[in-house]
Amino acid sequence: PAVDVFSVYPLNVSIAADTLVTLFAGDRADRAQRQVGYRRAMRACVALPPIIGAGCMANLTAMIDTAGILVFLICCGFPPLLSVLGQRKCRAAFGDGRLDTTRYTPDGGRT
């Protein structure tokens, strides 16, 4: 297991950093992906907190308990948050009309 974590960690850091670059750069993501300094800074922001946390916390049980609580909060918090944000974006893009009817609904989308 330790070898698996050690071998997969750089890949996870790279993917998470590229996702953050895309998130923060927005429309300029292609240009930001080509900037080596920006990508290295994002990779450092992703890679260093777990390493620092592991260095500060010597008790493995406490570390696993903390990670379990954080994962639970992420799993229960992000899906509803993304749903609400998606609904807001849809309303902003398509207006405040009924979003639950389409032309394929039985009434033809007319209400």
C-alpha positions in Angstrom: 0.0 0.0 0.0 2.8 2.5 0.7 4.3 1.9 -2.7 0.8 2.5 -4.3 0.4 5.8 -2.4 3.9 6.9 -3.3 3.5 6.1 -7.0 0.1 7.6 -7.4 0.6 10.8 -5.4 2.4 12.7 -8.2 -0.3 11.8 -10.7 -3.1 13.0 -8.3 -1.2 16.2 -7.6 -0.7 16.9 -11.4 -4.4 16.3 -12.1 -5.6 18.3 -9.2 -3.3 21.2 -10.1 -4.4 21.2 -13.7 -8.0 21.3 -12.6 -7.2 24.3 -10.3 -5.4 26.1 -13.1 -8.5 25.6 -15.3 -10.8 26.7 -12.5 -8.9 29.9 -11.6 -7.9 30.9 -15.1 -11.4 30.5 -16.6 -11.3 31.5 -20.3 -7.5 31.9 -20.2 -7.0 28.3 -19.2 -5.1 27.3 -22.4 -2.6 30.1 -21.9 -2.3 29.4 -18.2 -1.6 25.7 -18.8 1.4 26.7 -20.9 2.9 29.0 -18.2 5.4 26.8 -16.3 5.6 29.0 -13.2 1.8 29.1 -12.7 1.6 25.4 -13.1 4.4 24.8 -10.6 2.8 27.2 -8.1 -0.5 25.3 -8.4 1.3 22.0 -8.0 3.0 23.3 -4.9 -0.3 24.5 -3.5 -1.8 21.0 -4.0 1.3 18.9 -3.0 2.5 20.7 0.1 -0.5 20.7 2.5 -0.7 16.9 2.8 3.0 16.6 3.3 3.1 19.4 5.9 0.0 17.9 7.6 1.6 14.4 7.7 4.8 16.0 9.2 2.8 17.8 11.9 0.6 14.9 12.9 2.5 11.8 14.2 -0.6 9.8 15.3 -1.8 7.8 12.3 -5.2 7.1 13.9 -5.9 10.8 14.4 -4.9 11.4 10.8 -7.3 8.8 9.5 -10.1 10.1 11.7 -9.5 13.6 10.5 -9.4 12.5 6.9 -12.6 10.5 7.3 -14.5 13.4 8.7 -13.3 15.7 5.9 -14.2 13.1 3.3 -17.7 12.8 4.8 -18.1 16.6 4.8 -17.0 16.8 1.2 -19.3 13.9 0.0 -22.3 15.4 1.8 -21.5 19.0 1.1 -20.3 19.3 -2.5 -23.1 17.6 -4.5 -25.9 19.9 -3.0 -23.6 22.9 -3.5 -23.0 22.0 -7.1 -26.7 21.5 -7.7 -27.6 24.9 -6.3 -24.9 26.6 -8.3 -25.9 24.8 -11.5 -29.5 25.9 -11.0 -28.4 29.5 -10.5 -26.3 29.4 -13.7 -29.2 27.9 -15.7 -31.5 30.6 -14.5 -28.9 33.2 -15.3 -28.4 31.8 -18.8 -31.9 30.8 -19.8 -34.1 33.1 -17.7 -36.4 32.4 -14.8 -38.9 30.4 -16.7 -39.8 26.8 -15.9 -36.7 24.7 -16.1 -38.5 21.4 -15.5 -40.6 21.4 -18.8 -39.2 20.8 -22.3 -40.8 20.3 -25.6 -40.7 16.5 -24.9 -43.0 16.7 -21.8 -46.6 15.5 -22.3 -48.1 19.0 -22.5 -45.6 20.1 -25.1 -43.7 22.4 -22.8 -46.7 24.7 -22.5 -48.0 25.6 -19.1 
